[in-house]
Amino acid sequence: MSDTSLLECRQCKRLAGFLAQVRKDHPGYHARPVLPFGVAAPKLLIVGLAPGMHGANRTGRPFTGDTAGILLYKTLHKHGLANQAEGADPSDGLKLKHCRITNAVKCLPPENKPLPAEIKQCNGYLRAEIAALPKSAVLFALGNISHQAILRALDVRLKDYPFQHGACHELPDGRALFDSYHCSRYNTNTRRLTPEMFDAVVAAIVRRIK
């Protein structure tokens, strides 16, 4: 998978049409498929759901410019996986260490809700990303949709590995898949996911990759 092929992807007509309208309404927005961000050969691949309207869809970098990125980058920095705790703009100097961030769906979906067919269509990109990882790399799913997308990319039966916050699944190929509730504003505002809960999962991942 090349960056160019991903940026030019228009395979999901609903998403392509929606992004075309977003570009008209917000001429300064990225409003295209969002490329992964981080090191080329990571020890950890973090998989989110999809770009946020005024976050990655605006800035062109995963989890940049929205509330979800605040907790994510702060926690990565605390555990030595980022050079700074904030990531609000692609020009801010943020660099990841040993990890890479991507999404199960590369384009902004209407109402932040991708259709099952769109998740399936985009799974080929995630499959290629995982195949290119070092064999010892750990996978980290932010939310159930991302969890299931990872399992589909690995041709693993979903029912054998149910999503559960804080779980570590040992997969047939020897990889480990960690789960967390998504660090969305809704989850953090409702306290479904607290900073302490998220920190505990990342700490467990760091122990694993070291």
Secondary structure, DSSP 8 states (H G I E B T S, - for coil): --HHHHHT----HHHHHHHHHHHHH-TTS--S----EE-SS-SEEEEES---TTTHHHHSSTT-SSHHHHHHHHHHHHTTSBSSS--SSTTS---BSSEEEEESS-S--GGG---HHHHHHHHHHHHHHHHTS-TT-EEEEESHHHHHHHHHHTT--GGGS---TT-EEE-TTS-EEEEE----HHHHHTTSS-HHHHHHHHHHHHHHH-
